[in-house]
């Protein structure tokens, strides 16, 4: 089984997928989703304290880190996904008239 999260030092990826390992994986996924929510909330409040230029600079710094860091493997799906998520979240800040997704499946 190929690991989903290469950076998790507490998970033995050479083991079979046991009930304990499944529980651990579910926990990692929940942590990931909750971290995305915290990020979304923080990004959406940026305009309360920062100018447009400061917001763009901060988001540019994050995107630059994603591109340059050696903490994320170069050929990792994580790097691409992180760029996409941060880009989408930042549309709330950059586009003042952003009303959310028009997709019906997003409530």
N, CA, C and O of each residue as an XYZ file, in Angstrom:
428
protein
N       0.842     -1.173      0.000
C       0.000      0.000      0.000
C       0.885      1.234      0.000
O       1.790      1.342      0.828
N       0.644      2.156     -0.904
C       1.410      3.402     -0.999
C       0.896      4.388      0.044
O      -0.318      4.547      0.175
N       1.769      5.054      0.787
C       1.317      5.984      1.817
C       0.649      7.211      1.224
O       1.057      7.711      0.176
N      -0.380      7.689      1.904
C      -1.037      8.921      1.492
C      -0.295     10.125      2.047
O      -0.220     11.163      1.391
N       0.247      9.999      3.237
C       0.953     11.082      3.892
C       2.356     10.610      4.207
O       2.567      9.924      5.207
N       3.314     10.961      3.375
C       4.681     10.484      3.536
C       5.346     11.030      4.789
O       6.306     10.436      5.279
N       4.871     12.124      5.307
C       5.524     12.807      6.405
C       5.072     12.341      7.780
O       5.572     12.860      8.779
N       4.171     11.406      7.880
C       3.659     10.982      9.179
C       4.639     10.009      9.833
O       4.708      8.850      9.424
N       5.402     10.453     10.845
C       6.416      9.594     11.452
C       5.840      8.531     12.376
O       6.562      7.621     12.784
N       4.562      8.620     12.715
C       3.971      7.696     13.670
C       3.264      6.521     13.010
O       2.752      5.641     13.701
N       3.231      6.498     11.712
C       2.490      5.457     11.022
C       3.458      4.527     10.318
O       4.296      4.977      9.536
N       3.352      3.253     10.583
C       4.216      2.264      9.948
C       3.552      1.787      8.664
O       2.652      0.948      8.695
N       3.999      2.324      7.543
C       3.361      2.044      6.255
C       3.698      0.656      5.734
O       3.140      0.223      4.725
N       4.608     -0.052      6.411
C       4.920     -1.413      5.986
C       3.934     -2.423      6.559
O       3.904     -3.578      6.135
N       3.132     -1.987      7.519
C       2.139     -2.882      8.106
C       0.931     -3.012      7.189
O       0.673     -2.165      6.333
N       0.189     -4.122      7.402
C      -1.088     -4.257      6.709
C      -2.045     -3.218      7.249
O      -1.834     -2.698      8.345
N      -3.087     -2.904      6.511
C      -4.066     -1.931      6.954
C      -4.977     -2.598      7.979
O      -5.951     -3.262      7.627
N      -4.646     -2.411      9.233
C      -5.424     -2.974     10.335
C      -6.482     -1.960     10.768
O      -6.480     -0.818     10.308
N      -7.371     -2.377     11.641
C      -8.387     -1.460     12.158
C      -7.728     -0.261     12.843
O      -8.211      0.865     12.724
N      -6.646     -0.497     13.546
C      -5.927      0.596     14.215
C      -5.351      1.567     13.182
O      -5.410      2.784     13.358
N      -4.795      1.012     12.106
C      -4.238      1.863     11.059
C      -5.330      2.652     10.347
O      -5.119      3.811      9.989
N      -6.480      2.049     10.140
C      -7.606      2.746      9.517
C      -8.043      3.896     10.422
O      -8.292      5.000      9.938
N      -8.137      3.656     11.699
C      -8.509      4.703     12.652
C      -7.510      5.859     12.587
O      -7.893      7.028     12.608
N      -6.239      5.516     12.509
C      -5.190      6.534     12.405
C      -5.348      7.339     11.114
O      -5.246      8.565     11.132
N      -5.592      6.665     10.016
C      -5.770      7.333      8.728
C      -6.988      8.258      8.747
O      -6.923      9.376      8.235
N      -8.085      7.804      9.329
C      -9.285      8.636      9.451
C      -8.956      9.885     10.270
O      -9.396     10.984      9.933
N      -8.194      9.718     11.329
C      -7.790     10.859     12.149
C      -6.949     11.858     11.368
O      -7.145     13.067     11.491
N      -6.019     11.361     10.568
C      -5.207     12.251      9.728
C      -6.078     13.034      8.752
O      -5.872     14.231      8.553
N      -7.043     12.364      8.148
C      -7.931     13.030      7.194
C      -8.783     14.095      7.876
O      -8.982     15.178      7.326
N      -9.283     13.794      9.062
C     -10.070     14.778      9.814
C      -9.204     15.990     10.173
O      -9.643     17.132     10.043
N      -7.972     15.732     10.625
C      -7.057     16.828     10.948
C      -6.808     17.704      9.726
O      -6.770     18.929      9.833
N      -6.640     17.078      8.569
C      -6.402     17.799      7.318
C      -7.576     18.714      6.990
O      -7.379     19.884      6.660
N      -8.791     18.190      7.078
C      -9.984     18.969      6.747
C     -10.164     20.118      7.740
O     -10.493     21.234      7.336
N      -9.954     19.861      9.023
C     -10.090     20.916     10.019
C      -9.014     21.992      9.851
O      -9.278     23.170     10.087
N      -7.814     21.599      9.448
C      -6.760     22.584      9.166
C      -7.154     23.443      7.966
O      -6.890     24.645      7.954
N      -7.781     22.839      6.958
C      -8.253     23.625      5.811
C      -9.304     24.639      6.263
O      -9.296     25.782      5.807
N     -10.204     24.230      7.152
C     -11.231     25.130      7.650
C     -10.605     26.306      8.405
O     -11.003     27.453      8.205
N      -9.626     26.024      9.272
C      -8.955     27.103     10.005
C      -8.254     28.056      9.043
O      -8.262     29.269      9.254
N      -7.653     27.518      7.999
C      -6.985     28.350      7.000
C      -7.999     29.210      6.257
O      -7.777     30.404      6.056
N      -9.109     28.606      5.851
C     -10.155     29.360      5.159
C     -10.649     30.519      6.029
O     -10.800     31.639      5.542
N     -10.896     30.256      7.292
C     -11.375     31.297      8.198
C     -10.350     32.419      8.338
O     -10.715     33.595      8.328
N      -9.076     32.068      8.470
C      -8.030     33.078      8.623
C      -7.882     33.913      7.348
O      -7.771     35.137      7.413
N      -7.882     33.253      6.202
C      -7.746     33.974      4.933
C      -8.937     34.893      4.713
O      -8.770     36.019      4.244
N     -10.120     34.435      5.040
C     -11.313     35.254      4.780
C     -11.386     36.472      5.701
O     -12.127     37.412      5.412
N     -10.630     36.474      6.806
C     -10.611     37.624      7.710
C      -9.419     38.544      7.476
O      -9.265     39.537      8.187
N      -8.586     38.242      6.509
C      -7.390     39.045      6.278
C      -7.718     40.510      6.005
O      -6.988     41.402      6.439
N      -8.794     40.758      5.298
C      -9.102     42.137      4.901
C      -9.559     43.002      6.066
O      -9.720     44.212      5.907
N      -9.771     42.404      7.236
C     -10.152     43.181      8.412
C      -8.971     44.008      8.933
O      -9.175     45.077      9.507
N      -7.746     43.525      8.739
C      -6.575     44.192      9.305
C      -5.505     44.584      8.284
O      -4.604     45.361      8.600
N      -5.598     44.057      7.077
C      -4.540     44.289      6.096
C      -5.072     45.035      4.871
O      -6.243     44.916      4.512
N      -4.187     45.802      4.244
C      -4.546     46.425      2.973
C      -4.528     45.359      1.880
O      -4.025     44.255      2.091
N      -5.073     45.688      0.728
C      -5.062     44.744     -0.395
C      -3.636     44.350     -0.745
O      -3.358     43.181     -1.011
N      -2.734     45.324     -0.746
C      -1.334     45.038     -1.082
C      -0.702     44.113     -0.042
O       0.046     43.207     -0.409
N      -0.983     44.318      1.236
C      -0.449     43.462      2.289
C      -1.004     42.044      2.183
O      -0.287     41.073      2.424
N      -2.287     41.927      1.821
C      -2.884     40.601      1.653
C      -2.227     39.861      0.498
O      -1.894     38.681      0.616
N      -2.042     40.553     -0.612
C      -1.398     39.923     -1.769
C       0.034     39.506     -1.436
O       0.494     38.444     -1.853
N       0.729     40.353     -0.681
C       2.102     40.029     -0.286
C       2.135     38.786      0.603
O       2.978     37.908      0.415
N       1.222     38.713      1.565
C       1.173     37.557      2.472
C       0.862     36.280      1.700
O       1.518     35.259      1.904
N      -0.126     36.329      0.822
C      -0.479     35.146      0.028
C       0.645     34.769     -0.917
O       0.897     33.586     -1.149
N       1.326     35.777     -1.468
C       2.482     35.505     -2.325
C       3.596     34.809     -1.572
O       4.272     33.931     -2.108
N       3.783     35.213     -0.312
C       4.804     34.569      0.517
C       4.464     33.094      0.747
O       5.335     32.226      0.682
N       3.188     32.828      1.014
C       2.757     31.431      1.225
C       2.968     30.622     -0.049
O       3.528     29.527     -0.006
N       2.523     31.159     -1.178
C       2.675     30.435     -2.447
C       4.144     30.247     -2.797
O       4.518     29.211     -3.347
N       4.981     31.231     -2.488
C       6.425     31.093     -2.715
C       7.018     29.983     -1.858
O       7.848     29.203     -2.325
N       6.585     29.918     -0.597
C       7.063     28.850      0.289
C       6.653     27.484     -0.253
O       7.460     26.556     -0.278
N       5.406     27.361     -0.683
C       4.932     26.087     -1.231
C       5.812     25.661     -2.400
O       6.159     24.487     -2.529
N       6.167     26.613     -3.245
C       6.979     26.309     -4.428
C       8.415     25.934     -4.066
O       9.003     25.050     -4.690
N       8.982     26.605     -3.060
C      10.412     26.481     -2.791
C      10.792     25.505     -1.679
O      11.932     25.045     -1.632
N       9.861     25.184     -0.789
C      10.236     24.389      0.386
C      10.701     22.982      0.022
O      10.212     22.365     -0.925
N      11.647     22.505      0.795
C      12.067     21.113      0.617
C      11.318     20.201      1.599
O      11.606     19.007      1.682
N      10.366     20.763      2.333
C       9.533     19.965      3.242
C       8.465     19.181      2.487
O       7.899     18.222      3.014
N       8.195     19.591      1.260
C       7.221     18.903      0.406
C       7.996     18.341     -0.788
O       8.673     19.100     -1.482
N       7.915     17.035     -1.045
C       8.628     16.478     -2.198
C       8.228     17.189     -3.489
O       7.061     17.526     -3.686
N       9.205     17.413     -4.364
C       8.969     18.166     -5.603
C       7.865     17.575     -6.463
O       7.065     18.319     -7.030
N       7.806     16.284     -6.570
C       6.824     15.641     -7.449
C       5.554     15.247     -6.701
O       4.792     14.395     -7.157
N       5.338     15.871     -5.557
C       4.215     15.518     -4.700
C       2.913     16.155     -5.173
O       2.890     17.300     -5.626
N       1.853     15.403     -5.060
C       0.517     15.928     -5.335
C       0.175     17.026     -4.327
O      -0.588     17.942     -4.633
N       0.741     16.929     -3.132
C       0.492     17.905     -2.069
C       0.858     19.310     -2.515
O       0.113     20.255     -2.254
N       1.989     19.459     -3.179
C       2.438     20.787     -3.622
C       1.413     21.406     -4.568
O       1.037     22.566     -4.402
N       0.967     20.652     -5.542
C      -0.015     21.166     -6.511
C      -1.356     21.456     -5.830
O      -1.971     22.495     -6.069
N      -1.790     20.547     -5.000
C      -3.063     20.722     -4.307
C      -3.017     21.946     -3.392
O      -3.982     22.707     -3.332
N      -1.923     22.138     -2.691
C      -1.787     23.301     -1.800
C      -1.873     24.599     -2.588
O      -2.534     25.542     -2.152
N      -1.212     24.662     -3.745
C      -1.293     25.871     -4.586
C      -2.730     26.142     -5.003
O      -3.185     27.286     -4.975
N      -3.445     25.089     -5.391
C      -4.833     25.250     -5.831
C      -5.732     25.719     -4.688
O      -6.543     26.628     -4.864
N      -5.587     25.102     -3.525
C      -6.440     25.459     -2.390
C      -6.177     26.894     -1.948
O      -7.121     27.659     -1.753
N      -4.913     27.268     -1.789
C      -4.586     28.629     -1.374
C      -5.065     29.622     -2.426
O      -5.575     30.689     -2.082
N      -4.907     29.288     -3.688
C      -5.393     30.162     -4.750
C      -6.893     30.369     -4.687
O      -7.376     31.490     -4.844
N      -7.622     29.309     -4.461
C      -9.081     29.419     -4.372
C      -9.503     30.185     -3.131
O     -10.409     31.015     -3.201
N      -8.868     29.925     -2.001
C      -9.212     30.652     -0.781
C      -8.897     32.136     -0.918
O      -9.630     32.979     -0.401
N      -7.823     32.453     -1.604
C      -7.434     33.855     -1.723
C      -8.366     34.643     -2.637
O      -8.351     35.873     -2.608
N      -9.168     33.970     -3.440
C     -10.109     34.701     -4.297
C     -11.101     35.493     -3.460
O     -11.595     36.529     -3.907
N     -11.399     35.028     -2.265
C     -12.289     35.750     -1.359
C     -11.680     37.095     -0.986
O     -12.397     38.084     -0.834
N     -10.357     37.132     -0.839
C      -9.669     38.346     -0.443
C      -9.449     39.276     -1.628
O      -9.703     40.477     -1.540
N      -8.981     38.721     -2.721
C      -8.586     39.532     -3.870
C      -9.800     40.061     -4.625
O      -9.796     41.204     -5.082
N     -10.826     39.248     -4.756
C     -12.038     39.663     -5.473
C     -13.072     40.123     -4.454
O     -13.766     39.300     -3.858
N     -13.175     41.393     -4.258
C     -14.054     41.939     -3.222
C     -15.518     41.565     -3.434
O     -16.281     41.493     -2.471
N     -15.915     41.329     -4.677
C     -17.316     41.011     -4.953
C     -17.560     39.505     -5.091
O     -18.598     39.088     -5.603
N     -16.598     38.688     -4.632
C     -16.737     37.231     -4.737
C     -17.928     36.766     -3.908
O     -18.030     37.089     -2.724
N     -18.817     36.016     -4.524
C     -20.043     35.566     -3.862
C     -20.042     34.069     -3.569
O     -21.059     33.525     -3.137
N     -18.942     33.413     -3.793
C     -18.883     31.972     -3.571
C     -19.106     31.215     -4.866
O     -19.264     31.810     -5.932
N     -19.115     29.924     -4.762
C     -19.249     29.062     -5.922
C     -20.686     29.047     -6.455
O     -21.649     29.075     -5.690
N     -20.799     29.003     -7.750
C     -22.116     28.864     -8.378
C     -22.519     27.397     -8.497
O     -23.635     27.086     -8.912
N     -21.602     26.496     -8.131
C     -21.905     25.060     -8.216
C     -23.005     24.700     -7.235
O     -22.941     25.068     -6.061
N     -24.004     23.990     -7.704
C     -25.147     23.654     -6.860
C     -24.810     22.670     -5.757
O     -25.487     22.645     -4.729
N     -23.780     21.858     -5.945
C     -23.459     20.868     -4.924
C     -22.775     21.496     -3.714
O     -22.617     20.839     -2.685
N     -22.368     22.762     -3.826
C     -21.776     23.476     -2.698
C     -22.852     24.343     -2.078
O     -23.318     25.302     -2.694
N     -23.247     24.009     -0.864
C     -24.346     24.740     -0.212
C     -23.908     26.089      0.282
O     -24.711     26.828      0.853
